[in-house]
Amino acid sequence: MVGIRRRFRYPPRPLPLAKSTKSSRRAASGRAAARSRPDERLGIWIFGAYGGLATTLVVGTRALARGLRPPQALVTESDAVRGIALQPLGGIVFGGHEIRTGDFASQAAEIHERTGSLPPDLLRPLAKDLAAASRNVRPGVMPNAGVAIRELAPKGERRERLRAQVERVQRDLQSFARRNGLDRVVCVNLTSTEPPLRPKPAHRSLAALDRAIDGDDVRAVRPSTIYAYAAASLGLPLVHFTPSNATLLPAIRELFAQSGAPYMGCDGKTGETLVKSALAPMFRYRDLRVLTWQGYNILGDRDGRVLANRTNKSAKVATKDGLLASILGYPLHTHVGIDYVPSLHDLKTAWDFVHFEGFLGFKMSLQFTWQGCDAILAAPLVLDLVRFADLAARRGESGPMPHLACYFKQPLDSREHDLHRQWRLLLDYLDRVRSSAPRRRGR
Ligand SMILES: NC(=O)c1ccc[n+]([C@@H]2O[C@H](COP(=O)([O-])OP(=O)(O)OC[C@H]3O[C@@H](n4cnc5c(N)ncnc54)[C@H](O)[C@@H]3O)[C@@H](O)[C@H]2O)c1
C-alpha cells in the first residue's frame, strides 16, 4: 500500500512541508506569514458537501468574495490576524464528496425555505458560482456508516472494496486539484455524525489499518476513516469538525505524521458548548462551586434526525459533556439532553440550568437560553479553520494544531477547555507567526 501513497504525489506544486522536527519548523517559519499571493488558488474539499453547514459555507464564502455581505463573525478577517497573509477568499474553490444527490443551489433554496438564512437576493448573483462548485462534487463512500446515515442515501449502493474506495477518494482529490489549477487543497469533514467506532487492534498502527483495508474488514472503519486516510496519504491538511471518533484514529495520525500535514478536531464549538466554556471559568474565578449543570438541546434538520439515533447521539453527548469537570477541576452533576424537534429545522435552542453554591453555602442558580442558527454559527468557523490550516501547512507545520483549540468541543491532544485560555493560545500563535515573518522594507 505504500506504493499507492508514493504514486499519488501531491499537491502538483509541492508545499514546503516537512516532518515535525524543531529544525524544519524553524526553517519553514521564515518564509511563512507573507507567502500567500492574491492570485493563489486554494481548494476546500468538503466531505459531506451538500449538508446544511457545507452549503452555508460555500454560499457564505462566495458572497463575501463578491462583496455581497461584510465579513462578520470571522476571526480571519478581524484585527487578530493583522499582518498575516492568509488565503484570500476570492481564490477559494470548493468541491467535495456527498452521498445524496442534489446541488448547492437547490440545497441553499431548501435551507432558506426552512430557516430564512440564505435569501434569494444573496443566492441569485451566486448562481454560476454554485453551479461551478456543484460540478466538483463526487459520490461519497459509506462503509459501515450505520443505519441513520445509510437511510440518507438512495438505495442500491454498489459494493466496492475498501481499498478501491480509498483509491477513488484519492483520485477525486487529485483530479479536483488538476482540473481547477489549484495551488493547495485543505480537506474538511462535515459529514453526519457517525456512530462511535469501538477501538480495535486494526486502529493501533498504520500497518494494521492497511491490512484491515486490504482484507476488506468493513467493521474496522467508518466512512470518515476512508476520507481521513485519503487526505493524510496525499499530505493534505484535514479539519475534522464532527464528533465522529473513527476519523483521527492512531493509525491515521501515523499516516499524517509520515506525510507531514497538519490536522485538527474534534467537533466544532459553535453554540451552547461555546457559552459553557466561556461561563464556567467565571465560577472558578469567583470560587463559586457548581453543583449541577443541566443542558437540554432541541434541534431539527437532517443533523437532528441523525442525532435522534441513540448510537449517533452518544458520540455528540460525549464531546458536549466532557469539558465542565476539566474547567472547574472537580466532578459535578451534569447532563446533556438532545432531542429532535423537526419544526425547528436548523434554529437550535438550548436551555441550561446551573445550580451553584456561594458564601455560607447558600445555593443559587443561573439559567440561559441560547437560540442560534447552527449553520450560520458554524460556517465562519470552518472558513477560519481552513485558512489557519492552510497557513500552518505553508509554514511547514505538521501534526495537531493546539492553537486552534478554541474552535473545538474536544480539542485534540489538549486538556484546555477554558475559552479565555484557548483564545490566548491562538493570539500567542499569531504573534509567533508575525514575529517569524520576514520584515518588509519601508515598513
Ligand atoms: N453548528 C453546527 O452546525 C455544527 C457544530 C459542530 C459540529 N457539527 C457537525 O458537522 C456535521 C455537519 O452538520 P450539518 O448540520 O451540516 O449536518 P447535515 O446533516 O445537514 O450535513 C451532513 C451531510 O453529510 C452527508 N453525508 C453523510 N455521510 C456521508 C458520507 N459518508 N460521505 C459523504 N457525505 C455524507 C449528508 O448527506 C449531509 O449532506 C455534523 O456531524 C454535525 O454534528 C455541526
The ligand as a Tripos MOL2 file, in Angstrom:
@<TRIPOS>MOLECULE
LIG
   44    48     1     0     0
SMALL
NO_CHARGES

@<TRIPOS>ATOM
      1 N1        -23.2780   24.2320   14.3930 N.am      1 LIG1
      2 C1        -23.1330   23.2050   13.5510 C.2       1 LIG1
      3 O1        -23.7250   23.1950   12.5040 O.2       1 LIG1
      4 C2        -22.1870   22.1140   13.9270 C.ar      1 LIG1
      5 C3        -21.3770   22.2730   15.0620 C.ar      1 LIG1
      6 C4        -20.4700   21.2690   15.3850 C.ar      1 LIG1
      7 C5        -20.4100   20.1100   14.6270 C.ar      1 LIG1
      8 N2        -21.2390   19.9630   13.5640 N.ar      1 LIG1
      9 C6        -21.1820   18.7000   12.8380 C.3       1 LIG1
     10 O2        -20.9900   18.9690   11.4550 O.3       1 LIG1
     11 C7        -21.6180   17.9230   10.7020 C.3       1 LIG1
     12 C8        -22.4960   18.5620    9.6250 C.3       1 LIG1
     13 O3        -23.5650   19.2620   10.2270 O.3       1 LIG1
     14 P1        -24.8160   19.6990    9.3200 P.3       1 LIG1
     15 O4        -25.7250   20.4600   10.1960 O.co2     1 LIG1
     16 O5        -24.3440   20.2960    8.0460 O.co2     1 LIG1
     17 O6        -25.4820   18.2780    9.0290 O.3       1 LIG1
     18 P2        -26.2200   17.8130    7.6800 P.3       1 LIG1
     19 O7        -26.9320   16.5680    8.0400 O.co2     1 LIG1
     20 O8        -27.0000   18.9190    7.1030 O.co2     1 LIG1
     21 O9        -24.9970   17.5100    6.7010 O.3       1 LIG1
     22 C9        -24.2820   16.3210    6.6770 C.3       1 LIG1
     23 C10       -24.0600   15.9670    5.2270 C.3       1 LIG1
     24 O10       -23.1560   14.8690    5.1600 O.3       1 LIG1
     25 C11       -23.6530   13.9760    4.1740 C.3       1 LIG1
     26 N3        -23.0330   12.6850    4.4320 N.ar      1 LIG1
     27 C12       -23.3190   11.7950    5.4190 C.ar      1 LIG1
     28 N4        -22.4870   10.7410    5.3400 N.ar      1 LIG1
     29 C13       -21.6590   10.9710    4.3000 C.ar      1 LIG1
     30 C14       -20.5850   10.2510    3.7230 C.ar      1 LIG1
     31 N5        -20.1980    9.0730    4.1950 N.pl3     1 LIG1
     32 N6        -19.9490   10.7900    2.6490 N.ar      1 LIG1
     33 C15       -20.3260   11.9910    2.1390 C.ar      1 LIG1
     34 N7        -21.3640   12.7020    2.6310 N.ar      1 LIG1
     35 C16       -22.0070   12.2020    3.7170 C.ar      1 LIG1
     36 C17       -25.1570   14.0330    4.3460 C.3       1 LIG1
     37 O11       -25.8270   13.5170    3.2260 O.3       1 LIG1
     38 C18       -25.3560   15.5190    4.5350 C.3       1 LIG1
     39 O12       -25.4790   16.1770    3.2950 O.3       1 LIG1
     40 C19       -22.3840   17.0440   11.6960 C.3       1 LIG1
     41 O13       -21.6000   15.9240   12.0320 O.3       1 LIG1
     42 C20       -22.5110   17.9620   12.8980 C.3       1 LIG1
     43 O14       -22.6230   17.2370   14.1210 O.3       1 LIG1
     44 C21       -22.1050   20.9450   13.1880 C.ar      1 LIG1
@<TRIPOS>BOND
     1     1     2 1
     2     2     3 2
     3     2     4 1
     4     4     5 ar
     5     4    44 ar
     6     5     6 ar
     7     6     7 ar
     8     7     8 ar
     9     8     9 1
    10     8    44 ar
    11     9    10 1
    12     9    42 1
    13    10    11 1
    14    11    12 1
    15    11    40 1
    16    12    13 1
    17    13    14 1
    18    14    15 2
    19    14    16 1
    20    14    17 1
    21    17    18 1
    22    18    19 2
    23    18    20 1
    24    18    21 1
    25    21    22 1
    26    22    23 1
    27    23    24 1
    28    23    38 1
    29    24    25 1
    30    25    26 1
    31    25    36 1
    32    26    27 ar
    33    26    35 ar
    34    27    28 ar
    35    28    29 ar
    36    29    30 ar
    37    29    35 ar
    38    30    31 1
    39    30    32 ar
    40    32    33 ar
    41    33    34 ar
    42    34    35 ar
    43    36    37 1
    44    36    38 1
    45    38    39 1
    46    40    41 1
    47    40    42 1
    48    42    43 1
@<TRIPOS>SUBSTRUCTURE
     1 LIG1         1 GROUP 0 **** ****
